[in-house]
Amino acid sequence: MINKVWKAMGVLGICTCLTLGVPAEAKAAEIAVETSTTLYARIDSSAAVKDMPLAGGQVLTQVPEGQSYEVAETSKDGWLKIRTSQGEGYIPSSSATLIEKTQEKVDQSVKQRREVVDYALQFVGGRYVYGGVNPNKGVDCSGFTRYVLKYAAGVNLSHSSRAQSGEGRLVSYEEARPGDLVFYGKNGSINHVALYMGEGKVVHASTEKTGIIVTNVMYRKPVKFVSVLN
């Protein structure tokens, strides 16, 4: 099996409200879509599967014309090793045509994280209200992350940025993925939380003046990153 990894980060349609720079060395972890290519042998003429790549080898089974089998080893000295229900064995290379089949696999956690961010972005422009729990009416920072993660991912969090900072798994900035939480503080105390979007951006209920906005993750120095997904 040949594996290729295509990397993609973040989400589309990002509203930019601040343009403070992110250090080049501080890049968020990439999320991967894996494409796997498997080689198959399509049998062109019925053949005996041998235990060794020799004309005089012991016959393990017969493979009929038209069937396809996964290739264990590519052609060598006129023989092809294939996988059958009776085990692996060798057939003459001339009796089959090689075919590549490609499949793309997306980790479901990647899909969920994108859905969380997309759900959060619909509230950009909404009001900041201290103690608020619903971004449709007005919400504070922890009320916003609590609401988004509850209704987009079924994750229940406390209504407190300090409490939320201890309710998940601590990750580094390099490991952070869309849907993770970013915490900010002062003098060792957590006082704000935002939802990480990927590509160095966060969406959060910021202040009464700005409301729910998208900013650079480094608009303030983060205290910690926490994952409550997966």
N, C-alpha and C positions, 0 to 999 in steps of 0.2 A: 504494500500500500504506500502510495506516495502522498505525503501531506504537504499542503501549501497553506500558509496562513496569511489572510488578507486582514490588515488592521484598519479599524475605523474608530473615530473618536467623536463623542459629543452628539449634539442634535442639531437639526436645521431650524431656521427661523429664530435665531437668538436676537433679542432686543438688547442693544448695548446702551448703558446709561453712564458708565464710567469707563475710562480708558487707561487706568493705571497699569503699568507694565508688570508682567510676571517674570521673575528671573528665569533665564533660559534653562538653567539646570533643574528647575522645579516644574516638571511636566507631569501631568496626571497619567495614570496607568491607561494603556490602550485596551480596548475590548475587541475580541477577535471573532471573526467568522472563519471557520475551518472548512476548506475544500479538500476532499479526499478523492483520489483517483485510483481505481482498482482495475487490474488487468485480468481479462477473461479470455479463455480459449473457446471459440465456437467450433464444434466438431464438424468438419466437412465430410468426413468419411469414417464410418465405424472403426474403432481402434481398440486394441487390447492395452490395458493399463498394466505396466510392468513394475516390479519392485525395484528394478535397477535400470539405468539407461543403456541396456544391452538387448540385442535381438534375442538372446537366449535367456533373458530374465524371466522370473516367475510371473505368471499372469495373476493379477489381483482382481480385476473386474473388466467388464467391457463398457465402453462409452458409445452411445448411439449417435448417429448423424443428427445434426440439428440442435443438440443440447449444448449448453455453455457451462464451463467450469472455471473456478477461480485459479489463476496461475500462481503457483508457489515459487517457481524459479523460471526465469526466461530461458529461451532456447540455448542449448549448449551441445555441441557435437551432434546436432540433428535430433535432440530429444528435448521435450518440454515437460516440466514437472507440474502436475495439476492436483487440485484437492477434490476428492470425491467423497461420497457418503461412506465408502469402504476405507478411506484413508488417502494419503498422498501416494502418487505413483507417476510413472513416466509414459508418455506417448510420443510417437514420431512427430516432429515439428510440422512435417508436411501434411499431417492429417487434420490440422486445425488452423483457423484464422484468429489472430489476436485482436481483441476489442477492448478499448478503454471505456470505463463507465465512471462518470464524475458525479459526486454528490456534495451538496453544500449543507453544512450543519451549523445552525445558530444556537448557541447556548440560550435556553429559555430565560435565564437570569438576565441576559443582555436585553431581551425583549421587554421584560418586566421593568428594568431600570429606565429604558427609554420611555415606556408608558408613564412612569412616575414623573419624569421630567416634563413630558408633554402635558400631563394633567396639571402640574404646577404652573406652567407657563400661561395657561388660560386665565389666571388670576392677576397677571401683571397689569398694573394700573389701579388695582384695588386699594382700599383704604387701610391704613394702619390704625388700629384701635387697641390701646393697652387693655389686656385681659380678654380681648376678642378671640372667639374660637371658630368663627366661620368667615372665610375670605370673601364670601358673597355679600357680607354685611360689614365686615371690618374685623381685623385680626392682628394679633401681635406676632412676634417672630416664632415663638415655640408653638403658638396656636396654629400658625400657618403650616409648619412642618408636621405637626401632629395631624392636622386635617388631611393634608396631601397624602401622607403615608398610610393613613387609615383607609381612605376611600380609593386610593390608587393601588395599594398593595396589601391591604388587610393587616397592617402592622399597627399595634396600639402603643402609643407613647404617652408619657406624662405631659402635663401642660406647664413645663418649666425647662428652660434651656439647660440649667444646671443638672436637673434630673435626667434629661435626655442624653446628656454627655456620658452617662454611665449605663445606658440601657442597650448598648450595642457592642460591637467588636472594634477595638482601636486599630486604625490603619494609618499608614504614612501617607503623605501627599502623593508620593509616587505610586502608591497602591490605590488611591482614591478613584472611584468610578461614579458615573452618573447615578444619582439617587442616594449617595452617601450624605452624611451630615457634616457640616463644618461649624466649629465652635470658636467664638471669639471671647476675649475677656480682658480684665484689667486687674493688676495687682494680685494675680493668682486666682481670681474668681471669674467663672463663666457668666457672661451677661448677654450673649446673643448667639443665635443659631441660624444657619442658612442651609439651603439644599444645593448640593453640588450638581452641576450640569455637565461637567466635562469641559475640556479645552480651557481650563482656568477660569470658568465662570460660575457664579452662584445666583440663585433666585431666592429672594427673601423679603419678608415684611420688615422694612428697614426702619423708617421713622414716620412720625405723623406728617412731616413735610413731604417726604418722597413716596410713602406708601409701599406697595409691593413692586419691587424692581429687580432688574438683572444687573449685576455688577461684576467686576473682576474679583476673584477669590482673595486677592491680596489688597483689597481696598483697606483692609485692616490686617494686622498680622494674625493668622489663625493660631489658636491654642492647641486644637486637636481635630482630627478627622475620625469619624465613627461610622461604621457600617451597620445598619439594622436590617439589611436585606440579605438573604441567603445565609 
